[in-house]
Amino acid sequence: METALPGGAVHGDMNVRAVAELSPDERAALFDRDAGIGAVRADVDDIVDRVRREGDVALREFAEEFDDVTVGNLDVTDEAERAYESVDDDVREAIETAADNVRAFHERQLPDDWRASFDGRELGRRFRPLERVGVYAPGGTAAYPSSVLMGAVPAAVAGVDHVAVATPPAEELPAPTLAAAHVAGVDAVYRVGGAQAVAALAHGTETVAPVQKVVGPGNRWVTAAKAAVRGDVEIDFLAGPSELLVVCDATADPELVAADLLAQAEHDPNASVVCVTDDEATAEAVAEACDRQADRRDRSDVIREALDDDASGVLLARSMSEAVLFAEEYAAEHLSVVAADDESVLDRVDSAGSVFLGAFSPVAAGDYATGTNHVLPTGGLAKVAGGLSVDQFLRSTTVQRLDAEALSALQETVTTLARAEGLEAHAESVDRRFDDGGDDDDN
C-alpha cells in the first residue's frame, strides 16, 4: 500500500513533494541514479570470457540458456531485405521516414577538414571515420527498429565502412527490426543478444567480425558488458534505465505531462520519471492524471512499478528558478520544458541529453522520428557528455606544416620549455635545423 512521505500528498503511485523539503535519502533516490551494473558484473565478466575463448559455441549455448532459443545461423543479414518486403506498408513508410529524418539531422553534424595560417604556421584538422562499428539493438519484451536507425544511420553518415547490428535471438526475429537494418544500409546482422553480443562484437567469433566501437542502448547486462570490454574496444557510454524530467508551470496541460511521464515509465520498471513545477494545482493534477492514465496503458504493471519507485515523483518548487536549479542538478536524459517562457528555461539549463520544448514536442517524437538521436546519457552523465552523434564515429587528426621562418620564430619558446622539462633531445631536434655542422662527438 502506498504511504505518504513527510510533507507529501499521495495520488496512487505518485508522490507530490516539496523540493525544499526533500530529505537526504529522498534526494539520493532522485540524484544517485546508476546503470545498476554492479550486481551483474561478475556474471558478465564470465560471459565475456567464455565468448572470447569459445566463440560461436558460447553464443549458441547462451541463446539456449538466456533466451530459450535454439540458434542455427548467427548471421541473418540476408533476412533483412526479406523483412523489408514483408512488413506492412505503413510500417515500412514509417521506418523510411524516420531514417530520412535521422539522416538529415546527422548530416548537419559532419565537420569539415580545415587548414589555416597562424603567423606563418600552417595548421589544420581533418576527420576520418572508424572502419568497423557494432550497434546493439535491444529485443526482449519489445522490438526496437528505432534503435537500429539511431545507431546505424549516424555511423553510415560518418562514412563507417562496415556497420554491424546485433539483436537478441527469438523463434522469429521482429520484422520491423530487420527492416530497419535494411533501410539503414547495415552490412551485417547477427542474431545474438545480451552481454554475449557485446563480447562477440568486441572480440569477434567465427561468425561475428570484431569491431572498433560498440554503441547502443541495452539492459544492465548489456551495459555491464560494455564496461567490461571498454579498453579492448571503444564504447559510446554506459547508459542506465530511461529518465524523463518535466519542468512545467501553470500553463502546462497536466494530462499531456502525465502522458509523457507514462510513456517513459513503460520502458522499464527502473525508469525514473519526474515532474517539477512551481504551481501546486498543476502538481496535484499531474499526479492524479498519472494515476488515472496508468491503468489504461498496455504495460500498466511496468508503469506502476516505475511510478512507485522513490526515483520518480511530482515535485513542487517555490519558483521556476528553483525548478531550473533542480533541472540543472538532475541532468536528465530527456528534459521536457512546458512553460510560458520555455526559451528562458532552456537558456539556464546546460546539462541535459535531449530537450523537448513546448506542448507539442513529446519525448516520443524524438524517440522515433524528429531526427535527433535517442541514445542519450543517463544517471547525470549529461553534465559531461552528449548523446550519440556523428562525432562518435569519427577520429580527428591535427596537421601542421612549418617553413624555416615559422620554426625560427618558435625556436626559443620550444627549446626553453624543452630544457625546463629536462628534455634536451627535444631542444636539440629544433636547434640542429639551424646549426651549421652540429656538435655531435661521435667521430
C-alpha positions as CSV (number, residue, x, y, z in Angstrom):
1,M,0.0,0.0,0.0
2,E,1.3,3.5,-0.9
3,T,2.4,5.5,2.1
4,A,3.0,9.3,2.1
5,L,6.4,10.7,2.6
6,P,6.7,13.5,5.1
7,G,5.1,16.6,3.7
8,G,3.9,14.8,0.5
9,A,0.4,14.4,-0.9
10,V,-0.2,10.9,-2.3
11,H,-2.0,10.1,-5.6
12,G,-1.9,6.4,-6.3
13,D,1.8,5.7,-7.2
14,M,3.0,9.2,-7.4
15,N,4.1,11.4,-4.5
16,V,3.8,15.2,-4.5
17,R,6.8,16.5,-2.5
18,A,8.3,20.0,-2.0
19,V,11.7,20.4,-3.5
20,A,12.9,22.4,-0.5
21,E,11.7,19.7,2.0
22,L,13.4,16.6,0.4
23,S,15.3,14.6,2.9
24,P,18.9,13.4,2.2
25,D,17.6,9.9,1.4
26,E,14.9,11.3,-1.0
27,R,17.5,13.5,-2.8
28,A,19.8,10.4,-3.1
29,A,17.0,8.4,-4.6
30,L,16.5,11.2,-7.2
31,F,20.1,12.0,-8.0
32,D,22.2,8.9,-7.3
33,R,20.9,7.1,-10.4
34,D,23.2,4.5,-11.9
35,A,23.0,1.8,-14.5
36,G,22.7,-1.0,-11.9
37,I,25.6,-3.0,-13.3
38,G,27.3,-3.8,-10.0
39,A,25.0,-6.7,-9.2
40,V,25.7,-8.5,-12.5
41,R,29.3,-7.5,-13.2
42,A,30.9,-10.8,-12.0
43,D,28.5,-12.9,-14.1
44,V,29.0,-10.6,-17.1
45,D,32.8,-11.0,-16.8
46,D,32.3,-14.8,-17.0
47,I,30.1,-14.4,-20.1
48,V,32.6,-12.1,-21.9
49,D,35.5,-14.5,-21.1
50,R,33.6,-17.5,-22.4
51,V,32.7,-15.7,-25.6
52,R,36.3,-14.7,-26.1
53,R,37.5,-18.3,-25.6
54,E,34.7,-20.3,-27.2
55,G,33.3,-18.1,-29.8
56,D,30.1,-19.2,-31.6
57,V,29.7,-22.2,-29.3
58,A,29.3,-19.9,-26.3
59,L,26.9,-17.7,-28.3
60,R,24.6,-20.6,-29.1
61,E,24.7,-22.0,-25.6
62,F,23.9,-18.6,-24.1
63,A,20.9,-18.3,-26.5
64,E,19.6,-21.6,-25.2
65,E,20.2,-20.6,-21.6
66,F,19.0,-16.9,-21.6
67,D,16.6,-16.7,-24.5
68,D,15.3,-20.2,-24.7
69,V,16.0,-20.2,-28.4
70,T,18.0,-22.7,-30.4
71,V,20.1,-20.7,-32.9
72,G,21.2,-22.0,-36.2
73,N,22.6,-19.3,-38.3
74,L,24.0,-16.4,-36.2
75,D,24.4,-14.3,-39.3
76,V,20.9,-13.3,-40.5
77,T,21.9,-10.4,-42.8
78,D,20.0,-12.0,-45.7
79,E,16.8,-11.9,-43.7
80,A,16.8,-8.1,-43.5
81,E,15.9,-7.5,-47.1
82,R,13.1,-10.1,-47.0
83,A,11.8,-8.5,-43.8
84,Y,11.7,-5.1,-45.5
85,E,9.5,-6.6,-48.2
86,S,7.3,-8.4,-45.7
87,V,6.4,-5.6,-43.3
88,D,3.2,-3.7,-43.7
89,D,3.3,-0.7,-46.0
90,D,2.6,1.7,-43.1
91,V,5.5,0.2,-41.0
92,R,7.9,0.4,-44.0
93,E,6.9,4.0,-44.7
94,A,7.3,4.9,-41.0
95,I,10.8,3.3,-40.9
96,E,11.9,5.1,-44.1
97,T,10.5,8.5,-42.9
98,A,12.3,8.1,-39.5
99,A,15.5,7.1,-41.3
100,D,15.4,10.1,-43.6
101,N,14.9,12.4,-40.7
102,V,17.7,10.9,-38.6
103,R,20.0,11.0,-41.7
104,A,19.2,14.7,-42.4
105,F,19.8,15.8,-38.8
106,H,23.1,13.9,-38.5
107,E,24.4,15.1,-41.9
108,R,24.3,18.6,-40.4
109,Q,26.9,17.4,-37.8
110,L,29.6,16.4,-40.3
111,P,32.6,18.6,-39.7
112,D,34.8,20.0,-42.5
113,D,38.5,19.5,-42.7
114,W,40.3,22.8,-42.5
115,R,43.8,24.4,-42.8
116,A,44.7,27.9,-41.8
117,S,47.7,30.1,-41.3
118,F,48.8,31.1,-37.8
119,D,51.6,33.7,-38.2
120,G,53.2,31.6,-40.9
121,R,52.4,28.2,-39.3
122,E,50.0,26.2,-41.4
123,L,47.8,24.2,-39.0
124,G,44.7,22.2,-39.6
125,R,42.4,19.4,-38.6
126,R,41.0,16.5,-40.6
127,F,38.3,14.0,-39.8
128,R,38.2,10.3,-40.8
129,P,35.6,7.7,-40.0
130,L,36.1,4.5,-38.0
131,E,36.3,1.4,-40.2
132,R,34.1,-1.1,-38.2
133,V,31.3,-0.3,-35.7
134,G,28.8,-2.6,-33.9
135,V,25.3,-1.4,-33.0
136,Y,23.3,-3.1,-30.3
137,A,19.6,-3.1,-30.8
138,P,17.6,-4.4,-27.8
139,G,14.9,-7.0,-28.0
140,G,13.3,-8.9,-25.2
141,T,9.7,-7.7,-24.4
142,A,9.6,-5.3,-27.4
143,A,11.1,-4.7,-30.9
144,Y,13.3,-1.6,-31.3
145,P,13.7,-0.8,-35.0
146,S,14.3,2.8,-33.9
147,S,17.4,1.8,-32.0
148,V,18.8,0.3,-35.2
149,L,18.3,3.6,-37.0
150,M,19.7,5.7,-34.2
151,G,23.0,3.7,-34.2
152,A,23.4,2.6,-37.8
153,V,22.3,5.8,-39.7
154,P,24.8,8.2,-38.0
155,A,27.6,5.6,-38.5
156,A,26.7,5.5,-42.2
157,V,26.6,9.3,-42.4
158,A,30.0,9.4,-40.8
159,G,31.3,7.1,-43.5
160,V,32.0,4.0,-41.5
161,D,32.9,1.1,-43.9
162,H,31.3,-1.8,-42.0
163,V,28.2,-1.4,-39.7
164,A,27.0,-4.5,-37.9
165,V,23.9,-4.9,-35.8
166,A,23.4,-7.4,-33.0
167,T,19.9,-8.1,-31.7
168,P,18.6,-10.8,-29.3
169,P,17.5,-14.1,-30.8
170,A,13.9,-15.2,-31.0
171,E,12.0,-18.0,-32.7
172,E,11.2,-15.3,-35.3
173,L,13.1,-12.1,-35.2
174,P,10.9,-8.9,-35.3
175,A,10.5,-8.0,-38.9
176,P,10.5,-4.2,-38.2
177,T,13.9,-4.5,-36.6
178,L,15.4,-6.4,-39.6
179,A,13.6,-4.0,-42.0
180,A,15.2,-1.0,-40.2
181,A,18.6,-2.6,-40.6
182,H,18.0,-2.9,-44.4
183,V,16.8,0.7,-44.6
184,A,19.9,1.9,-42.7
185,G,22.2,0.1,-45.1
186,V,23.6,-2.2,-42.4
187,D,26.4,-4.6,-43.6
188,A,25.8,-7.4,-41.2
189,V,23.0,-8.5,-38.8
190,Y,23.7,-11.0,-36.0
191,R,21.1,-13.0,-34.0
192,V,22.8,-12.6,-30.6
193,G,21.8,-10.5,-27.6
194,G,22.8,-9.5,-24.1
195,A,26.3,-9.4,-22.7
196,Q,27.4,-12.1,-25.1
197,A,26.5,-9.9,-28.1
198,V,28.7,-7.1,-26.8
199,A,31.5,-9.6,-26.2
200,A,31.2,-11.0,-29.7
201,L,31.3,-7.6,-31.3
202,A,34.3,-6.6,-29.2
203,H,36.4,-9.7,-29.6
204,G,35.0,-11.5,-32.7
205,T,34.0,-15.1,-33.1
206,E,34.0,-17.5,-36.1
207,T,30.9,-15.7,-37.4
208,V,30.9,-12.2,-35.8
209,A,33.6,-9.9,-37.1
210,P,35.2,-7.7,-34.4
211,V,34.6,-4.0,-34.5
212,Q,36.4,-0.9,-33.2
213,K,33.4,0.6,-31.3
214,V,30.2,-0.7,-29.8
215,V,27.2,1.6,-29.4
216,G,23.6,1.4,-28.5
217,P,21.2,1.0,-25.5
218,G,20.5,-2.1,-23.5
219,N,19.7,-3.5,-20.1
220,R,22.2,-3.7,-17.2
221,W,23.7,-6.9,-18.6
222,V,24.5,-5.2,-21.9
223,T,25.8,-2.1,-20.1
224,A,28.0,-4.2,-17.8
225,A,29.4,-5.9,-20.8
226,K,30.2,-2.6,-22.4
227,A,32.0,-1.7,-19.2
228,A,33.9,-5.0,-19.3
229,V,35.1,-4.6,-22.9
230,R,35.9,-0.9,-22.7
231,G,39.6,-0.7,-23.3
232,D,39.6,-3.5,-25.8
233,V,37.2,-1.5,-27.9
234,E,35.6,1.9,-27.7
235,I,32.0,2.3,-26.5
236,D,29.6,5.2,-26.6
237,F,28.8,5.4,-22.8
238,L,27.3,3.4,-20.0
239,A,23.5,4.2,-20.1
240,G,21.1,3.1,-17.5
241,P,17.2,3.0,-17.4
242,S,15.3,5.7,-19.2
243,E,14.8,9.1,-17.5
244,L,12.5,12.0,-18.0
245,L,12.3,15.3,-16.2
246,V,9.4,17.6,-17.0
247,V,9.8,21.2,-15.9
248,C,6.4,23.0,-16.2
249,D,4.4,25.9,-15.0
250,A,0.7,26.6,-14.7
251,T,0.3,26.9,-18.5
252,A,1.0,23.1,-18.9
253,D,-1.8,20.6,-19.6
254,P,-1.5,18.1,-16.7
255,E,-2.9,15.3,-18.9
256,L,-0.2,15.8,-21.5
257,V,2.5,15.9,-18.9
258,A,1.2,12.7,-17.4
259,A,1.1,11.1,-20.8
260,D,4.8,11.9,-21.4
261,L,5.8,10.6,-17.9
262,L,3.9,7.3,-18.5
263,A,5.5,7.0,-22.0
264,Q,9.0,6.8,-20.5
265,A,7.8,4.8,-17.5
266,E,6.7,2.0,-19.8
267,H,10.3,1.4,-20.9
268,D,11.4,-0.2,-17.6
269,P,10.3,-0.7,-14.0
270,N,13.5,1.1,-13.1
271,A,12.8,4.1,-15.2
272,S,12.9,7.5,-13.5
273,V,10.1,9.9,-14.3
274,V,9.9,13.2,-12.5
275,C,7.8,16.4,-12.9
276,V,8.8,19.6,-11.2
277,T,6.5,22.6,-11.2
278,D,6.1,25.9,-9.4
279,D,2.3,25.6,-9.4
280,E,0.7,23.5,-6.7
281,A,-2.6,22.9,-8.6
282,T,-0.6,21.6,-11.6
283,A,1.5,19.3,-9.4
284,E,-1.7,17.8,-7.9
285,A,-3.3,17.5,-11.3
286,V,-0.3,15.8,-12.9
287,A,-0.1,13.2,-10.0
288,E,-3.8,12.5,-10.4
289,A,-3.6,12.2,-14.2
290,C,-0.7,9.7,-13.9
291,D,-2.7,7.5,-11.6
292,R,-5.8,7.7,-13.8
293,Q,-4.0,7.1,-17.1
294,A,-1.7,4.3,-15.9
295,D,-4.4,1.6,-15.8
296,R,-5.3,2.4,-19.4
297,R,-1.8,1.5,-20.8
298,D,-1.0,-2.0,-22.0
299,R,2.2,-2.1,-19.9
300,S,0.5,-0.8,-16.8
301,D,2.4,-3.2,-14.5
302,V,5.7,-1.9,-15.7
303,I,4.5,1.7,-15.5
304,R,3.1,1.3,-12.0
305,E,6.4,-0.1,-10.7
306,A,8.3,2.8,-12.2
307,L,5.9,5.4,-10.8
308,D,6.1,3.8,-7.3
309,D,9.9,4.0,-7.2
310,D,11.4,6.7,-5.0
311,A,13.3,7.9,-8.0
312,S,10.0,9.0,-9.6
313,G,7.5,11.6,-8.4
314,V,6.0,15.1,-8.7
315,L,7.9,17.9,-7.1
316,L,6.6,21.3,-6.1
317,A,9.2,24.1,-6.4
318,R,8.8,27.5,-4.7
319,S,9.6,29.2,-8.0
320,M,10.6,28.5,-11.6
321,S,14.2,29.5,-10.6
322,E,14.2,26.7,-8.0
323,A,12.8,24.3,-10.7
324,V,15.5,25.3,-13.1
325,L,18.2,24.8,-10.5
326,F,16.8,21.3,-9.8
327,A,16.8,20.5,-13.5
328,E,20.5,21.6,-13.9
329,E,21.5,19.4,-10.9
330,Y,19.4,16.5,-12.2
331,A,21.0,16.5,-15.7
332,A,18.2,14.4,-17.3
333,E,18.5,12.1,-20.2
334,H,15.3,13.7,-21.5
335,L,14.2,17.2,-20.4
336,S,10.7,18.4,-21.3
337,V,10.0,22.1,-20.8
338,V,6.4,23.2,-20.9
339,A,6.3,26.8,-19.7
340,A,5.2,30.2,-20.9
341,D,8.9,31.2,-21.3
342,D,10.4,27.9,-22.3
343,E,13.4,29.5,-24.1
344,S,14.4,31.2,-20.9
345,V,14.4,27.9,-19.1
346,L,16.4,26.4,-21.9
347,D,19.0,29.2,-21.6
348,R,19.5,28.4,-17.9
349,V,19.9,24.6,-18.2
350,D,23.2,23.4,-19.6
351,S,23.0,19.7,-18.6
352,A,20.5,17.5,-20.5
353,G,20.8,14.8,-23.0
354,S,17.9,16.0,-25.2
355,V,15.5,18.9,-24.7
356,F,11.8,19.0,-25.8
357,L,10.3,22.4,-25.8
358,G,6.5,23.1,-25.7
359,A,3.3,21.2,-25.5
360,F,3.6,19.6,-29.0
361,S,7.1,18.2,-28.5
362,P,6.6,14.9,-26.7
363,V,9.6,12.8,-26.0
364,A,8.2,10.0,-28.1
365,A,8.6,12.2,-31.2
366,G,12.3,12.3,-30.5
367,D,12.4,8.7,-29.7
368,Y,11.3,7.8,-33.2
369,A,11.1,10.4,-35.8
370,T,12.3,14.0,-35.3
371,G,15.8,13.1,-36.4
372,T,17.6,13.7,-33.1
373,N,19.3,10.7,-31.5
374,H,17.6,8.8,-28.7
375,V,20.8,7.1,-27.5
376,L,21.5,9.5,-24.6
377,P,23.5,9.8,-21.4
378,T,21.7,8.8,-18.1
379,G,22.5,9.0,-14.4
380,G,23.7,12.6,-14.5
381,L,26.2,11.9,-17.3
382,A,24.7,14.7,-19.3
383,K,26.8,17.0,-17.1
384,V,29.8,16.0,-19.0
385,A,28.7,14.2,-22.2
386,G,26.2,14.4,-25.0
387,G,24.2,11.7,-26.8
388,L,25.2,9.6,-29.7
389,S,26.2,11.6,-32.8
390,V,28.3,11.6,-35.9
391,D,31.2,12.7,-33.8
392,Q,31.4,9.4,-32.0
393,F,32.1,7.6,-35.3
394,L,34.9,9.9,-36.4
395,R,38.5,10.4,-35.3
396,S,40.3,13.7,-35.8
397,T,43.9,14.3,-36.8
398,T,45.8,17.6,-36.5
399,V,48.1,18.6,-39.3
400,Q,50.9,21.2,-39.3
401,R,53.5,22.5,-41.8
402,L,56.2,25.0,-40.8
403,D,58.8,26.6,-43.0
404,A,62.2,27.8,-41.7
405,E,61.0,31.2,-40.8
406,A,58.0,29.9,-38.8
407,L,60.1,27.4,-36.9
408,S,62.8,30.1,-36.2
409,A,60.1,32.3,-34.7
410,L,59.2,29.4,-32.3
411,Q,62.8,28.2,-31.7
412,E,63.4,29.9,-28.4
413,T,60.0,29.1,-27.0
414,V,60.3,25.4,-27.8
415,T,63.9,25.0,-26.6
416,T,63.4,26.9,-23.4
417,L,60.4,24.8,-22.5
418,A,62.1,21.6,-23.5
419,R,65.2,22.3,-21.4
420,A,63.0,23.4,-18.5
421,E,61.4,19.9,-18.6
422,G,64.9,18.2,-18.9
423,L,64.3,17.0,-22.4
424,E,67.5,18.1,-24.1
425,A,66.9,15.9,-27.2
426,H,63.7,17.8,-27.9
427,A,65.5,21.1,-27.8
428,E,68.3,19.7,-30.0
429,S,65.9,18.5,-32.6
430,V,65.0,22.1,-33.2
431,D,68.4,23.7,-32.7
432,R,70.2,21.5,-35.2
433,R,68.0,22.6,-38.0
434,F,69.7,26.0,-37.6
435,D,73.2,24.8,-36.8
436,D,75.9,24.7,-39.5
437,G,77.6,21.4,-38.6
438,G,76.1,20.2,-35.4
439,D,78.0,19.4,-32.2
440,D,77.9,15.6,-32.0
441,D,81.0,14.0,-30.6
442,D,80.5,10.6,-32.3
443,N,83.5,11.0,-34.7
